[in-house]
Amino acid sequence: MPEEHEAEQQEQSEQPAQPEQLEQSEQPEEAPVDSPTGWVAAHIRRYDRSGGKEGAKWYGLDTLLLTTRGRKSGKLRRTAVIYGRDGDNVVVVGSNGGKPEHPLWYLNLVASPEAHVQIGEEHLDVRARTATAEEKPDLWKLMTGLFPQYKSYQKKTTREIPVVILEPVEP
C-alpha cells in the first residue's frame, strides 16, 4: 500500500493543483488487479463486494484477500489464500498447488514485503517474511492441520514450499 506523505505546500495561484500536489486522501486509490484464475477471481469479487461478510470461508477454510505489489508491473495484485494465525501474525503457504514454481504472489512479497490483507471485514497492513528453518516446522504443522493437502503438494514438487509470516504493521 502506498505510504502516507505530506502534501507539498502550494503557492497561491490561479492554476489548478497538479495530481502529485494533492494530499494522499484526495488522490484516487489504485485499484488492484485480481487473480486471472476464474474461480479465484469469482471468490475475490464475492469477498470484496460484500465487504468481507461473504467469502471469508471457502469450503469451511478461513481465507483472506492478499494484496501485493507486482515485482515487474509495479501494479497492485490481489489474490485469495487460506490462512492461519500464530499469535498476532497471519500465516500463509506458497503451495501453488504443488506446481514446480512458486506462486506469483510469493515472488511479489519476496521483492516487496509490504502488503495488505483483508480478513473478513478487517483490513491490515502487513510485512511479509518467509519462515526461518527454525520456525517452519511448527507453522507447517499448524497449516497442514488446517489444510492437509499441503502435504501432498509438497510431495509432488521438488521445491521447498514456503510458509510466509505476515506481521501486522502500523499504517
Number of C-alpha atoms within 10 A of each C-alpha: 15 11 6 10 9 9 11 10 9 10 8 6 7 6 7 7 11 8 11 10 15 15 14 16 9 9 11 8 10 10 10 14 16 20 18 11 9 10 10 16 17 15 20 25 15 16 24 18 11 13 16 20 14 17 25 26 17 14 8 8 15 16 22 28 25 21 25 29 25 19 17 8 8 11 14 19 21 25 22 22 20 19 22 22 14 13 8 9 15 19 25 24 22 22 23 18 17 22 15 16 16 17 17 17 22 23 17 21 22 15 14 17 18 22 25 23 21 20 22 20 14 10 13 17 18 23 17 24 19 20 17 12 7 8 12 16 13 10 21 20 13 17 22 15 13 16 14 12 15 21 17 12 17 19 13 13 16 12 14 14 24 20 22 23 25 28 19 18 12 6 10
